């Protein structure tokens, strides 16, 4: 496997040290550390990691603003995947980070095995959040609004085929690829193709963002199964 490069941003030295030791023991290269958002930006731009472990609550620039700046820094090519570190599994800041493009979140008491597998998973291009967990976040915090972003998303939705809109709605309800395949009597490979086309047409990084879009555009309504 190619070298996997990680930056850890957290204002607690013990957290950074513990995560660094776990990752390096599994052959993952920790190329930089940061204690706040400003440092995280500098380190990420200097080291160009594959994955950033980003704490939300840090002094000065917080992790949410740093995530927005990192993932908005360029056209998307070569940008790292961001995993949010938090102590709460239903956190408004986690939701905001996902809408900004983060690939998911980890609780700070994560097991070593889960930490390593999560970093490798997002490096491979998968969303760390299960759709069902994303749905819980969205239903708690998302409010359908009309703004330039959602107006653009509505235009993008118009490019989807009827089947793709249906798949997106079911993604928003937390269905897995296997469940989608059973629902439509398709192979999982065909479902993956549908999902990939949806993400490409809507310019989304992963399934977690697709769930958010399904709610923010009103394609599905919170509380309706």
HUKA-V366303 format. One record per pair of residues at least 24 apart in sequence whose C-alpha atoms are under 8 Angstrom apart, sorted by sequence separation. I is the first residue (numbers start at 0). J is the second residue. D is the distance in Angstrom with one decimal. If there is no record, write none. Layout:
I|J|D ; I|J|D
//
This chain:
3|27|5.5 ; 4|28|4.9 ; 5|29|4.7 ; 6|30|5.8 ; 7|31|6.6 ; 8|32|5.6 ; 9|33|6.3 ; 10|34|4.1 ; 35|59|6.6 ; 36|60|4.6 ; 102|126|5.0 ; 103|127|4.8 ; 104|128|6.9 ; 2|27|7.2 ; 3|28|6.0 ; 4|29|5.9 ; 5|30|5.8 ; 6|31|4.8 ; 7|32|4.8 ; 8|33|4.5 ; 9|34|5.0 ; 10|35|6.0 ; 35|60|6.4 ; 36|61|5.2 ; 40|65|6.5 ; 102|127|5.8 ; 103|128|4.9 ; 2|28|7.2 ; 4|30|6.1 ; 5|31|7.1 ; 6|32|5.6 ; 7|33|6.3 ; 8|34|5.7 ; 9|35|6.5 ; 35|61|6.6 ; 36|62|5.6 ; 39|65|7.1 ; 43|69|7.8 ; 102|128|7.2 ; 6|33|7.8 ; 8|35|6.6 ; 35|62|7.4 ; 166|193|7.6 ; 167|194|7.7 ; 8|36|7.5 ; 36|64|7.3 ; 37|65|7.2 ; 40|68|7.7 ; 51|79|6.6 ; 53|81|6.7 ; 55|83|6.7 ; 166|194|7.5 ; 36|65|5.1 ; 40|69|6.6 ; 49|78|7.5 ; 50|79|5.1 ; 51|80|6.2 ; 52|81|6.1 ; 53|82|6.0 ; 54|83|5.8 ; 55|84|6.5 ; 63|92|7.0 ; 67|96|7.6 ; 70|99|7.5 ; 49|79|4.7 ; 50|80|4.7 ; 51|81|4.8 ; 52|82|5.0 ; 53|83|4.8 ; 54|84|4.5 ; 55|85|6.6 ; 66|96|6.9 ; 70|100|6.7 ; 163|193|6.4 ; 167|197|7.4 ; 8|39|6.0 ; 47|78|7.8 ; 48|79|6.0 ; 49|80|6.3 ; 50|81|5.7 ; 51|82|6.1 ; 52|83|6.0 ; 53|84|5.5 ; 54|85|6.4 ; 163|194|7.7 ; 47|79|7.3 ; 50|82|7.4 ; 52|84|6.5 ; 63|95|7.4 ; 67|99|5.6 ; 6|39|8.0 ; 63|96|5.7 ; 66|99|7.0 ; 67|100|7.6 ; 66|100|7.8 ; 163|197|6.5 ; 66|101|7.2 ; 6|42|7.6 ; 82|118|8.0 ; 170|206|7.5 ; 6|43|7.0 ; 55|92|7.2 ; 134|171|6.6 ; 173|210|7.7 ; 55|93|7.9 ; 134|172|6.6 ; 159|197|7.1 ; 171|209|6.9 ; 172|210|7.6 ; 134|173|6.4 ; 170|209|7.2 ; 171|210|4.1 ; 130|170|6.9 ; 133|173|7.8 ; 170|210|6.0 ; 171|211|7.2 ; 80|121|6.4 ; 130|171|7.1 ; 131|172|7.0 ; 132|173|7.9 ; 159|200|7.3 ; 6|48|6.3 ; 80|122|6.8 ; 94|136|6.1 ; 130|172|7.5 ; 131|173|4.3 ; 158|200|7.1 ; 167|209|7.0 ; 171|213|5.6 ; 5|48|5.3 ; 8|51|7.4 ; 94|137|7.0 ; 130|173|4.4 ; 131|174|7.4 ; 167|210|7.6 ; 171|214|7.0 ; 4|48|4.8 ; 5|49|6.0 ; 6|50|6.5 ; 7|51|6.0 ; 8|52|6.0 ; 9|53|6.5 ; 10|54|7.7 ; 129|173|7.6 ; 130|174|6.9 ; 3|48|7.9 ; 4|49|5.2 ; 5|50|4.9 ; 6|51|4.8 ; 7|52|4.8 ; 8|53|4.9 ; 9|54|5.0 ; 82|127|8.0 ; 91|136|7.7 ; 130|175|7.4 ; 155|200|6.6 ; 156|201|7.1 ; 168|213|6.1 ; 3|49|6.4 ; 4|50|6.5 ; 5|51|5.7 ; 6|52|6.2 ; 7|53|6.4 ; 8|54|5.9 ; 89|135|7.8 ; 90|136|7.6 ; 94|140|7.1 ; 155|201|5.7 ; 167|213|6.6 ; 3|50|8.0 ; 5|52|7.4 ; 10|57|5.8 ; 89|136|6.1 ; 9|57|6.8 ; 10|58|7.6 ; 171|219|7.3 ; 91|140|6.4 ; 152|201|6.9 ; 168|218|6.5 ; 168|219|6.2 ; 172|224|6.8 ; 152|212|7.7 ; 153|216|6.6 ; 152|216|7.2 ; 149|215|7.1 ; 149|216|6.3 ; 50|118|6.8 ; 141|211|7.7 ; 50|121|7.5 ; 143|214|6.9 ; 144|215|6.9 ; 50|122|6.6 ; 143|215|4.6 ; 144|216|7.8 ; 49|122|6.4 ; 137|210|7.8 ; 141|214|7.2 ; 142|215|6.5 ; 143|216|6.3 ; 133|207|6.2 ; 137|211|6.2 ; 141|215|6.6 ; 143|217|6.3 ; 130|206|7.1 ; 134|210|6.7 ; 130|207|6.2 ; 133|210|6.8 ; 134|211|7.7 ; 137|214|7.2 ; 129|207|7.5 ; 133|211|7.6 ; 126|205|5.6 ; 128|207|6.3 ; 125|205|6.6 ; 126|206|6.2 ; 130|210|6.9 ; 124|205|7.6 ; 125|206|8.0 ; 126|207|6.1 ; 138|221|5.2 ; 137|221|7.9 ; 138|222|7.2 ; 21|111|6.2 ; 25|115|7.5 ; 22|114|7.9 ; 14|107|7.9 ; 22|115|6.3 ; 21|115|7.7 ; 102|204|7.9 ; 102|205|7.2 ; 100|204|6.8 ; 103|207|7.5 ; 102|207|7.1 ; 100|208|7.1 ; 97|207|7.2 ; 98|208|6.3 ; 97|208|6.6 ; 98|211|6.9 ; 3|119|8.0 ; 3|122|7.8
//
